[in-house]
Amino acid sequence: MSRARDFPDNGELVVCTVKSVKNFGAFVTLDEYEDKEGFVHVRDVATGWVKYIRDYIREGQKIVCKVLGVDSQKGHIDLSLKAVNDHQKREKIQQWKNEKKAEKLLELVAQKMSVSTDDAFEVFGRKLYDDYGSLYDAFEAVVTSPADFRADYTGDWVEAFVQVATDNINPPAVEIDGVLEMTSAAPNGVELIKKALLAGLAAADGTDAQITSVGSPRYRVVVKASQYKEAEEIMKNVSAAATESLIADGGSAVLKRESK
C-alpha cells in the first residue's frame, strides 16, 4: 500500500511500472503513489532521436523517472526517463525496496499490537513518516539508538516497534577513508613501511579497517563502523600506530583525509 502524499513534487524521482507503450510515449503507474499514472513523452525517453521506442522502454518494465510537471486538477503527471542517470536509478530503487520492506515490518508491529496495519499507520506510522521522511529510516533509527527512540516517543506501540526493528534491521554502517603518505630512505624501507601498516591494522583491534596501496608512497585506509564517532576513533588509532612505527624507524608518514 502507498503511504506517500497525493502527488509527487516537481523534480522528484519516482519508481514507475510501464503500463503501455505507444510511438509517441509511454503511460506508467507510479508505484509509490496509489492510483496515480504518468506519461513519458518519446522526447523524454532517451537522449537523441528515438527511432524505436521499445528499444528503450517496454510494458511491465520497472523504471525510475524524474517528475517534470504535475497538474493535480487534471491528474496529469509528466515524467522524464532520460533525466535520471544510473547512479540515481540505483539509489532510488534501493530506497523503494527499503520502504517496501518497512511496510512489511509495519504489518508485523500491527500484528503484535492486534490491530490492523491501517490503524497502526494512523496511530504512529504517519507521524514517523513525517518525522523521518520514510518508515525505513524510522526503523533504522531504532537500531542505531533505541534509547533515544524510546525517549522521543510514548505509547503501547513503542516496544513492539523496537522489537521488530532490532529483529529485522541491520545497523547502518558508515564508512570513512584517508590516505597515508609513507616514505623511508632506509635500504629496507619497503619492509619498514609494511611493518608500520601492519602495526596500524593491529591497532584496529579487530574492527573493520583495511589498508590498500594506491601507488607508492600512498596507502588508503578505509574504516567502517556503526557510527561516525566510532569510525573516527578507529581511524585515529590506525593512523597513529602506523605513523609512529615508521617515524620511529627513521621514515616519515602523514594522514591526509579524502572524501569518498
C-alpha positions as CSV (number, residue, x, y, z in Angstrom):
1,M,0.0,0.0,0.0
2,S,1.2,3.5,-0.7
3,R,1.8,5.8,2.2
4,A,3.0,8.7,0.1
5,R,1.5,12.1,-0.5
6,D,-1.3,12.6,-3.0
7,F,1.0,13.8,-5.8
8,P,4.8,13.9,-6.3
9,D,6.7,17.1,-6.3
10,N,8.4,18.6,-9.4
11,G,11.9,17.3,-9.7
12,E,11.2,14.2,-7.5
13,L,12.5,10.8,-8.6
14,V,9.7,8.2,-8.7
15,V,9.6,4.4,-9.3
16,C,7.2,3.5,-12.1
17,T,5.8,0.4,-13.8
18,V,5.3,0.8,-17.6
19,K,1.6,0.2,-18.4
20,S,1.5,0.8,-22.2
21,V,3.9,2.0,-24.8
22,K,2.9,4.0,-27.9
23,N,5.0,5.5,-30.7
24,F,4.6,9.0,-29.1
25,G,5.4,7.9,-25.5
26,A,4.7,5.6,-22.6
27,F,2.0,5.5,-19.9
28,V,3.1,4.4,-16.5
29,T,1.8,3.8,-13.0
30,L,3.6,5.4,-10.0
31,D,4.4,2.6,-7.6
32,E,4.7,5.0,-4.6
33,Y,1.5,6.9,-5.3
34,E,-1.6,4.9,-5.2
35,D,-3.9,5.2,-8.3
36,K,-1.6,7.7,-9.9
37,E,-0.5,7.5,-13.5
38,G,2.1,9.5,-15.5
39,F,3.3,9.9,-19.1
40,V,6.8,9.8,-20.6
41,H,6.8,11.6,-23.9
42,V,9.0,10.0,-26.5
43,R,11.4,13.0,-26.4
44,D,12.0,12.3,-22.7
45,V,12.7,8.6,-23.1
46,A,16.3,8.9,-24.2
47,T,18.9,11.4,-25.3
48,G,18.9,11.9,-29.1
49,W,16.5,10.6,-31.7
50,V,14.4,7.6,-30.7
51,K,13.6,5.5,-33.7
52,Y,12.0,2.6,-32.0
53,I,10.7,3.5,-28.5
54,R,10.6,-0.2,-27.4
55,D,14.3,-0.3,-27.7
56,Y,14.3,1.8,-24.5
57,I,11.1,1.1,-22.7
58,R,8.6,-1.8,-22.7
59,E,5.4,-2.9,-21.0
60,G,5.8,-4.3,-17.4
61,Q,9.3,-2.7,-17.0
62,K,10.2,-1.1,-13.7
63,I,11.8,2.3,-14.4
64,V,12.8,5.4,-12.4
65,C,11.7,8.8,-13.8
66,K,12.0,12.4,-12.9
67,V,8.8,14.4,-12.4
68,L,8.8,17.3,-14.9
69,G,5.4,18.7,-14.1
70,V,2.2,18.0,-12.1
71,D,-1.4,19.2,-12.9
72,S,-3.3,18.0,-9.8
73,Q,-6.6,19.4,-11.2
74,K,-6.4,17.2,-14.3
75,G,-4.4,14.4,-12.7
76,H,-1.6,14.8,-15.2
77,I,2.0,13.9,-14.3
78,D,4.7,14.4,-16.9
79,L,7.8,12.4,-16.5
80,S,11.3,12.0,-17.9
81,L,13.3,8.8,-18.2
82,K,16.4,10.3,-19.8
83,A,16.8,12.8,-16.9
84,V,17.8,10.0,-14.5
85,N,21.3,8.7,-14.5
86,D,22.4,5.2,-13.5
87,H,23.5,6.2,-10.0
88,Q,20.2,8.0,-9.3
89,K,18.3,4.9,-10.6
90,R,20.2,2.5,-8.3
91,E,19.8,4.8,-5.2
92,K,16.1,5.3,-5.9
93,I,15.3,1.6,-6.5
94,Q,17.1,0.8,-3.2
95,Q,15.1,3.4,-1.3
96,W,11.9,2.0,-2.8
97,K,12.9,-1.6,-1.8
98,N,13.7,-0.4,1.7
99,E,10.3,1.2,2.0
100,K,8.5,-1.9,0.8
101,K,10.4,-3.8,3.5
102,A,9.4,-1.2,6.1
103,E,5.7,-1.6,5.2
104,K,6.1,-5.4,5.8
105,L,7.7,-4.6,9.1
106,L,4.8,-2.3,10.0
107,E,2.5,-5.2,9.4
108,L,4.5,-7.2,12.0
109,V,4.2,-4.4,14.5
110,A,0.4,-4.2,13.9
111,Q,0.1,-8.0,14.4
112,K,2.0,-7.7,17.8
113,M,-0.5,-5.0,18.8
114,S,-3.5,-7.0,17.5
115,V,-4.6,-4.1,15.3
116,S,-4.9,-3.6,11.5
117,T,-1.9,-2.2,9.5
118,D,-4.0,0.9,8.6
119,D,-4.8,1.6,12.3
120,A,-1.1,1.2,13.1
121,F,-0.2,3.7,10.5
122,E,-2.7,6.2,11.7
123,V,-1.7,5.7,15.4
124,F,2.1,6.1,14.9
125,G,3.2,5.3,11.3
126,R,2.1,8.6,9.8
127,K,4.0,10.6,12.5
128,L,7.1,8.5,12.0
129,Y,6.8,9.0,8.2
130,D,6.6,12.8,8.7
131,D,9.4,12.8,11.3
132,Y,11.9,10.7,9.4
133,G,10.9,11.1,5.8
134,S,10.3,7.3,5.4
135,L,9.2,4.4,7.5
136,Y,12.5,2.6,6.8
137,D,14.5,5.5,8.2
138,A,12.4,5.3,11.4
139,F,13.1,1.5,11.8
140,E,16.8,2.2,11.1
141,A,16.9,4.9,13.7
142,V,15.7,2.4,16.3
143,V,18.6,0.0,15.8
144,T,21.1,2.9,15.7
145,S,19.9,4.3,19.1
146,P,16.9,2.5,20.7
147,A,17.3,4.5,23.9
148,D,16.9,7.8,22.0
149,F,13.9,6.4,20.2
150,R,12.2,5.4,23.5
151,A,12.9,8.8,24.9
152,D,11.3,10.6,21.9
153,Y,8.1,8.5,21.6
154,T,5.5,7.2,24.0
155,G,2.7,4.7,23.6
156,D,1.9,0.9,23.7
157,W,3.4,0.6,20.2
158,V,6.9,1.7,21.0
159,E,8.2,-1.6,22.5
160,A,6.6,-3.6,19.7
161,F,8.2,-1.3,17.1
162,V,11.6,-1.5,18.8
163,Q,11.5,-5.3,18.9
164,V,10.5,-5.7,15.2
165,A,13.2,-3.2,14.2
166,T,16.0,-4.9,16.2
167,D,14.9,-8.4,14.9
168,N,14.8,-7.4,11.2
169,I,17.1,-4.4,10.5
170,N,20.9,-4.5,10.5
171,P,22.6,-1.4,12.0
172,P,23.6,1.0,9.3
173,A,27.3,1.3,8.6
174,V,29.3,4.5,8.0
175,E,32.5,4.5,6.0
176,I,35.3,7.0,6.2
177,D,38.7,7.0,4.5
178,G,42.1,8.7,4.3
179,V,45.4,8.3,2.6
180,L,48.6,7.6,4.5
181,E,51.7,9.0,2.7
182,M,54.6,7.0,3.9
183,T,58.3,7.2,2.8
184,S,61.5,5.7,4.0
185,A,65.1,6.2,2.7
186,A,66.4,3.2,4.5
187,P,67.7,0.2,2.5
188,N,64.9,-1.9,3.9
189,G,62.4,0.9,3.6
190,V,59.7,-1.3,1.9
191,E,59.8,-3.7,4.9
192,L,59.6,-0.8,7.4
193,I,56.6,0.6,5.7
194,K,55.0,-2.9,5.6
195,K,55.7,-3.2,9.3
196,A,54.1,0.2,10.0
197,L,51.0,-0.7,8.1
198,L,50.7,-4.0,10.0
199,A,51.0,-2.0,13.2
200,G,48.2,0.2,12.0
201,L,45.9,-2.7,11.3
202,A,46.8,-4.3,14.7
203,A,45.6,-1.0,16.3
204,A,42.2,-1.5,14.7
205,D,41.8,-4.3,17.3
206,G,39.5,-6.5,15.2
207,T,37.3,-3.7,13.9
208,D,36.5,-3.2,10.2
209,A,39.6,-1.4,8.9
210,Q,41.5,-2.1,5.6
211,I,44.7,-0.6,4.1
212,T,45.4,-0.9,0.4
213,S,48.1,0.6,-1.8
214,V,47.0,3.3,-4.3
215,G,50.6,3.7,-5.6
216,S,53.7,4.2,-3.6
217,P,54.0,6.2,-1.3
218,R,50.2,6.4,-0.8
219,Y,48.1,3.8,1.1
220,R,44.4,4.1,1.5
221,V,42.8,3.5,4.9
222,V,39.1,2.6,4.9
223,V,37.2,2.2,8.2
224,K,33.6,1.0,8.6
225,A,31.6,1.3,11.8
226,S,28.0,1.8,13.0
227,Q,28.6,5.5,13.9
228,Y,30.9,8.3,12.7
229,K,32.4,8.8,16.2
230,E,33.4,5.2,16.4
231,A,34.8,5.2,12.8
232,E,36.8,8.4,13.5
233,E,38.3,6.8,16.7
234,I,39.4,3.7,14.8
235,M,40.9,5.9,12.0
236,K,42.8,7.8,14.7
237,N,44.2,4.6,16.3
238,V,45.2,3.0,12.9
239,S,46.9,6.1,11.5
240,A,48.7,6.9,14.8
241,A,50.1,3.4,15.2
242,A,51.3,3.3,11.6
243,T,52.8,6.8,11.7
244,E,54.5,6.3,15.0
245,S,56.0,3.0,13.8
246,L,57.5,4.4,10.6
247,I,58.8,7.6,12.3
248,A,60.5,5.5,15.0
249,D,62.3,3.7,12.2
250,G,63.5,7.0,10.6
251,G,60.8,7.3,8.0
252,S,58.0,9.9,7.5
253,A,54.3,9.5,7.5
254,V,51.2,11.7,7.4
255,L,47.5,11.0,7.1
256,K,45.5,13.0,4.5
257,R,41.7,12.8,4.7
258,E,39.8,12.3,1.5
259,S,36.0,12.2,1.0
260,K,34.6,9.2,-0.8
